[in-house]
């Protein structure tokens, strides 16, 4: 496993934990659903905003205000964005 892949998997695991913290209806098999869109998982808009806020703070990223990640994103997609943030933490 490459260092980049390992970093991505750690980010996915952390995002799963963060989602469990903010979502009371989190499915028990979340590990198997890391590639499923948050919308398809049933994440509501308040939970999504709360999760994205926590991701910004923990991973030091700033979402593009004109095109933030949405409910169609998966935890794996968010992890890629968080791990691949630019030099100033701005997601391209």
C-alpha positions in Angstrom: 0.0 0.0 0.0 1.5 3.4 -1.0 1.8 6.3 1.5 -0.8 8.2 -0.5 -3.3 5.3 -0.4 -2.6 4.8 3.3 -3.3 8.5 3.9 -6.5 8.3 2.0 -7.7 5.3 3.9 -7.0 7.0 7.2 -9.0 10.1 6.0 -11.9 7.8 5.0 -11.8 6.2 8.5 -11.7 9.6 10.2 -14.6 10.8 8.0 -16.7 7.8 9.0 -16.1 8.6 12.6 -17.0 12.2 12.1 -20.2 11.2 10.3 -21.2 8.9 13.2 -20.6 11.8 15.6 -23.0 14.2 13.7 -25.6 11.8 12.4 -28.0 9.9 14.7 -29.3 7.7 11.9 -25.9 6.5 10.7 -26.1 3.0 9.2 -24.1 0.3 11.1 -22.3 -0.8 8.0 -20.8 2.6 7.1 -17.4 1.1 6.3 -18.9 -0.8 3.4 -20.6 2.4 2.1 -17.6 4.8 1.9 -18.1 5.1 -1.9 -21.9 5.6 -1.7 -23.2 9.2 -2.1 -24.2 10.8 1.2 -27.6 11.5 -0.5 -28.1 7.8 -1.1 -27.1 7.0 2.5 -29.9 9.4 3.6 -27.8 12.2 5.0 -30.0 15.3 5.5 -28.8 18.8 4.7 -28.1 19.9 8.3 -26.0 16.8 8.8 -24.1 17.5 5.6 -23.4 21.1 6.5 -22.2 20.1 10.0 -20.0 17.4 8.5 -18.4 19.7 5.9 -17.8 22.3 8.6 -16.0 19.7 10.7 -14.0 18.5 7.7 -12.9 22.1 7.0 -11.7 22.6 10.5 -10.0 19.2 11.0 -8.3 18.9 7.6 -7.7 22.6 7.1 -9.4 22.9 3.8 -11.7 25.7 2.5 -14.5 24.7 0.2 -15.1 26.8 -2.9 -18.1 28.9 -1.9 -19.5 28.6 -5.5 -19.1 24.9 -5.7 -18.9 23.2 -2.2 -19.1 19.4 -2.0 -22.8 18.3 -2.0 -24.9 15.4 -0.9 -23.9 13.6 -4.1 -20.4 13.3 -2.7 -19.2 10.2 -0.9 -17.0 9.9 2.1 -14.2 8.7 -0.2 -14.7 11.7 -2.4 -14.5 14.0 0.6 -11.4 12.2 1.8 -9.7 12.7 -1.6 -10.5 16.4 -1.5 -9.3 16.7 2.1 -6.0 14.8 1.5 -5.4 16.6 -1.9 -6.0 20.1 -0.7 -3.7 22.8 -2.2 -0.9 24.6 -0.5 -3.2 27.0 1.4 -5.8 24.3 2.1 -8.0 25.5 -0.7 -9.7 22.7 -2.6 -9.3 23.3 -6.4 
